């Protein structure tokens, strides 16, 4: 099985210095071993953050290290094209 892609709106605030960015949509590229390979965070009133192998952490956040339980995420699966378009998009 290859990479899988997920898009999910998160309805909890950050609760930190960047809380004013509002709520967020997360997109993940998940490797066959269940780990996130790339991650996008699209904030309602803030920037779009991108994390992956070449940029896995900054002052705003980091690439999640939590394994994905795909059964929990299956309702949120999207196409590779959907993820690729969001990754290429510039805020």
C-alpha positions as CSV (number, residue, x, y, z in Angstrom):
1,X,0.0,0.0,0.0
2,X,1.3,3.5,-0.9
3,X,0.9,6.9,0.7
4,X,-2.5,8.0,1.9
5,X,-3.8,11.6,2.2
6,X,-6.1,13.1,4.7
7,X,-7.8,16.5,5.2
8,X,-9.6,17.4,8.5
9,X,-10.9,20.6,10.0
10,X,-9.7,21.0,13.6
11,X,-12.2,22.7,15.8
12,X,-10.0,23.5,18.8
13,X,-7.9,26.6,19.1
14,X,-4.1,26.5,19.3
15,X,-4.2,28.0,22.8
16,X,-0.8,29.7,22.4
17,X,0.7,32.9,21.2
18,X,-0.7,32.3,17.7
19,X,-4.3,31.6,18.8
20,X,-5.5,34.7,16.9
21,X,-4.9,32.7,13.7
22,X,-8.2,31.0,14.3
23,X,-9.2,27.4,13.6
24,X,-7.3,25.2,11.2
25,X,-7.6,22.6,8.4
26,X,-4.9,19.9,8.6
27,X,-3.7,17.9,5.6
28,X,-1.4,15.0,6.0
29,X,0.6,12.8,3.7
30,X,0.9,9.5,5.5
31,X,3.5,6.9,4.7
32,X,2.7,3.2,4.5
33,X,4.2,2.8,8.0
34,X,1.6,5.1,9.5
35,X,3.8,8.1,10.1
36,X,3.2,11.6,8.7
37,X,5.6,12.4,5.8
38,X,4.3,15.9,5.1
39,X,1.8,18.1,6.9
40,X,-0.1,21.3,6.1
41,X,-1.9,23.6,8.5
42,X,-4.2,26.2,6.9
43,X,-5.4,28.7,9.4
44,X,-8.6,30.7,9.0
45,X,-7.0,34.1,9.9
46,X,-3.3,33.3,9.6
47,X,-0.6,31.6,7.5
48,X,-0.4,28.2,6.0
49,X,2.3,26.2,7.6
50,X,4.1,23.3,5.8
51,X,6.3,20.6,7.4
52,X,8.2,17.7,5.9
53,X,11.6,16.1,5.7
54,X,13.4,19.3,4.7
55,X,11.5,21.5,7.2
56,X,10.1,19.5,10.2
57,X,10.0,22.2,12.9
58,X,9.9,25.9,13.4
59,X,8.8,28.5,16.0
60,X,5.1,27.8,15.1
61,X,5.0,24.0,15.2
62,X,6.3,20.8,13.9
63,X,5.7,17.7,11.8
64,X,3.6,15.4,14.0
65,X,5.4,12.3,15.3
66,X,2.1,10.6,16.4
67,X,1.3,7.5,14.3
68,X,-2.0,7.6,12.4
69,X,-4.7,5.2,13.2
70,X,-6.1,5.2,9.7
71,X,-9.5,3.8,10.8
72,X,-10.1,7.0,12.7
73,X,-9.0,9.1,9.7
74,X,-10.6,7.1,6.9
75,X,-13.7,9.5,6.7
76,X,-11.2,12.3,6.0
77,X,-9.2,10.7,3.2
78,X,-8.6,12.8,0.1
79,X,-6.8,12.3,-3.2
80,X,-3.1,12.8,-3.7
81,X,-4.0,15.6,-6.1
82,X,-5.9,17.4,-3.4
83,X,-2.9,17.3,-1.1
84,X,-0.5,18.2,-3.9
85,X,-2.5,21.3,-4.8
86,X,-2.5,22.5,-1.2
87,X,1.2,21.8,-0.8
88,X,2.0,23.9,-4.0
89,X,-0.4,26.7,-3.0
90,X,1.4,29.8,-1.6
91,X,-0.2,31.9,1.2
